[in-house]
Amino acid sequence: MLRFRDASVTDADAHALLGEYFAERALGFPVSQGEYRPAWPDARQFTPPAGVFIVAVDEAGESVGCGGVRRIPSHPGTSAQRYELKHLWLAPSARGAGEGRRLLQELERRAEGFGASEIVLDTNASLEAAGRLYRSSGYVEIEPYNENPNATHWFGRRLG
C-alpha cells in the first residue's frame, strides 16, 4: 500500500516523477493531435493554501507516483471553490492494485481540506484507464474550462 507525502514540484523526487510522466505522455500521445506539449507546474500554485503536490511512496521507500491539486477561478456565475487535479500519475510498477484510486481520493481529500466544493480536470481520450477511473469515481464530462492543447476531455465532480 502506498503512503503519500507532501512535496514541492521542484523537489528531486517530484521533478523526476513529473519527467517520467511527461515522457510517457509524449510517447503515447496520438499523432493526429500533433506534438505533446508538457507544462511544468509552477510550485507557487501547489503550495498551501493555493494547492498541494504529493508524492506516492511504495513499501520499499521508492517514489512511484505523484499528483496535485490547485485552486483555479470559479465557474462564472457561481461561488463554488474550484480546484483542479493535475499530473495524477503512477509508475507502471505501481499500477493495477487500486493505488491510482487511492491517490485520486487523497488529492480530493486535500482539496476539500482547502475548502473546495468542486474539482475539475482535463485529460486525453488516449488515456483510457484514467478516463475509466474518473468516471467510476463520480466525475462527469463538463464544458472545457481551459485551453490545454493536450486535452480532449474535461471532467468535474462536486465535493462534500
N, C-alpha and C positions, 0 to 999 in steps of 0.2 A: 504494500500500500504506500502510495506517495505521501510525502508531507510537503507543506508549502512554506516558503519563506519570502518575506518582502525583499525586494531588490530594486536598485536603481537600474534603469535601462543601460546605464553606462558601466555597471559592474562587469567584470570579466566574464562571469558565467552567463549573465543575461545577454551580453553582447554576442557571445559565441552562439548561444541558442537562437537568437534572432538571425544571425548569419546563416545557420543551418536551415532555419525556416525559410528565409528568402531564397536560398539556393534550391531547396526542394520545390518551392513555388515556381521558380524560373524554369526548372527542368520539366515540370508538369503543366506549364501554362499553355492553353490552347493556341496553336499557331495562328488560327483565324482571328485571334484578338490582338495580334501584334506581339510586342515585347513586354514582358513583365517588368513593372516599374516599382521596385521596393521603396518604401518610405520609412526611413529610420525614425523611430519615435523621439519626440522631444521630452527629455527627462522631467521638465517642469510640469508637463501635463499628466505625468504618472507619479506625482508626489502628493501625498495627502495635504489638504483635503480635496485637491483637484482630481486625484485619482490614485491608483496604486498599480505597481507591476510586481508580479510574483514569479518565483522560480519553483518548479516541481522537482523534488529530490527523491530518488529511489532509496530502497533499504540499504544499498551499498554506499550511500552518500553521494552518488553521481547526479548531477543536474541533467534532467531528461525532458524538461518541458517548461513552458512559460505562458504568460498571458497577462493582459492588463485591462483596466477599465479607466476611463477618463470622463470628466464632465464635459458635455457639449451643450450648445444652446438648446433650449426647449423648443418643441414644435410650435410654430407660430399660432397664437391664439390659445395656448394652454399654459398652465403654470407648473406642469409636471417637471420634476427634476430629471433630466435625461442624461444617462451615462452611456458611453459607447464601449463595447467589448472589442479589444484589439489583440491581434497576434497570438491567439489561442493555438498552441502547438505542442505536440508530444513527439519525441523521437520514436522511430519505428519500434524500438525495443520495448517501449512503454505502452504501446497501443494494444487494444483488443481485450482489455480486462476491466473496462468501465472507468478507467482513470481520466479519460477525457471529460466524461460527465462530471466526475468529482471536481476537476479543475474548473469547469464551467460553473458549477454550483458554488465553489469557493469565491469566484470572481463576482457572481451575483450577490452573494452574502456581503462581500466587501462593498459593492456599490450601494446596497441597502443601508449599510452602516454609515455611508456618507449622506444618506437621505434620498437616494434615487427612488423614484416611483416608476421609472421606465428605463429599460435597457435596450439598446439597438445595436445592430452590427451589419456589416456588409460582407459578402462572400462571393465566390465564383462558382458557377454551376459545375465546373470540373472537380470541385471538392465535394464529391457525393457523400462521403461519410460525415463530413461536417454538416452538410445540409440535413441529413437524417438526424444527427444529434440535436441540432437546433429545433427542428420540427417536433421531435419526440420530447423535447424539454419545454414545449408550450410556446415557442416562437412562431409568429405568423408573418407572412410577407407583407411589407409595407412599401409605400412610395419611397423612391430614392431620397435620402436626406443629405447626400454629399455627391461629389463628382469624382469618386475614386475610379480611375481608368481601369483598374484590375477587377472591379466588381461587376457582377451581373444580377445579383440578388441582394435585397435588403430585408432584414428581419427585425422584429421588435417584440417585446413582451413587457406587460405591466408587472411590477413587483409589489410585494406586500399583500 
